[in-house]
Amino acid sequence: MRPIRTWALYLVVVFVGGALLAPWLRTFVQEGATVLPALQPLARMPFHRYVHRCLLLLAVGGLWPLMRALGVCSAPKIGVAVPAGWVRRWAVGFALGCASVAGVFVLAMGAHGRSWNVEHSFTDVVVRVGSAGLTAAVVAPMEEILFRGVLFGSLRRAHGWRIGLVASSLIYALTHFFKPVLWDGPVSWETGLVVLGRMMRGMVDPAALVPGFLSLALAGALLALAYQRTGDLWCSVGLHGGWILWMESLAFVTQDVSGAKVWFWGTGWLVDGWLASSALVALGLIMWKCVLPGVEPEGKHGERGGAVGSNIA
């Protein structure tokens, strides 16, 4: 139970601590802006952004203590070693991520569930694709280290890979299920908690939970499965990066169609439609049967034993 307690403490510190820290940080910045003009742009930033920044600050700052507490302080233990064939595994994952997202958008476009957005110039599209690529390059490795390398890895050692996969996927889905919140009212010490509560409203909305939460959990399961069956994070990083790049890019160049069945086709977020959930199930079957078959027997505590057994090594 130690990994579960450790993770519970980490999440409480990040979310509750970040919400409580945000008003103090805002006060500090606004007072500092009266002395240092360079802080004035930050001082004018709306409060909800302080909440977001504080959550990120504590999440990143607490990562090393978390890893030490879980005993996963080395590169091999979190799946970021550089074994032979790592480029090929990354490329296969990236191709699967791009193809799966592109396939969903093509089906939606062909059935008039989405349409092209012709309001953007070519320059706008290039800039957005470049921004999406940068986001993928930063977010995919960071989240894979945290959620698969550290979270799934620690739960796998303590409870076996199947329980670790389910638990880590549910936590992954929960932490990605926050709704954006705008706050321009007065700020007191508890305002951050109010904003945090509003960010979590989607968790009690049945229409948002199904299939949105299901799709996110399936995505987390596929990323953990890729780690389990290859022995490192490179395929997972590629898969995750392909999803981010194509989802952000195609969501920018397409738009919702009035009257379309959003519950099936989804919006630009994609995971809020049943088509995306179905595509993730199909992708999982492809990965299990064709791309990542035939791993070696599990070692102690549910970890993979021996060398990488995947045919994409």
Buried (B, 14 or more C-beta within 10 A) or exposed (E): EEBEEBBEEBBEBBBBBBBBBBBEBBEEBBEBBEEEEEBEEBBEBEBBBBBBBBBEBBBEEBBEEBBEBBBBEEEEBBBBBEBEBBEBBBBBBBBBBBBBBBBBBEBBBEBEBBBEBEEBEEEEBEEBBEEBBEBBBEEBBBBBBBBBBBBBBBBBBBBBBEEBBBBBBBBBBBBBBBEEBEBEEEBEEEBBBBBBEBBBEBBEEEEBBBBBBBBBBBBBBBBBBBBBBBBBBBBBBBBBBBBBBBBBBBBBBBBBBEEBEBEBBBBBEBBBBBBBBBBBBEBBEBBEEEBBEEBEEBEEEBBBEEEBBBEBB
